[in-house]
């Protein structure tokens, strides 16, 4: 798998790397990005942020870097990319986000008090920081914080602000 993860200058993006240790990972961010070599991942710049063409810019970056999975982490990208998921799929790029119809259930402001998280691709757990991963009613894709409150599992999309 070739995956592009946004938010490359933020710690949340590095947290997700554990799920993709066997894959080719491209870390992307807006503006200047680090340029040190790594055997596990590479960095690219997405240029200056332009909210009017976010999805188009990310699609171009995916095509230019032979990417087949996109994990947007910036909160300002989430809705735009979720709305354009069909466009990405036409280029055989899977967007790792919940479907736009259920996105609001998982994309809530959340400051984690826990470091527990899980990464799903089409409902399959590809990594969990805990030996358990929550059963899901929806078939999810993306990286999620998980926690239990009063015997209920709360799942929140990992985002960067």
Secondary structure, DSSP 8 states (H G I E B T S, - for coil): -EEEEE-TTSHHHHHHGGGGTTSEEEEEESS-------SSEEEEE--S--GGGHHHHHHHHHHHTT-SEEE--BHHHHHHHHHTHHHHHHTT-EE-S--TTTHHHH------SS--EEEEETTEEEEESSS-----SS---EEEEEEEETTEEEEEE--B-
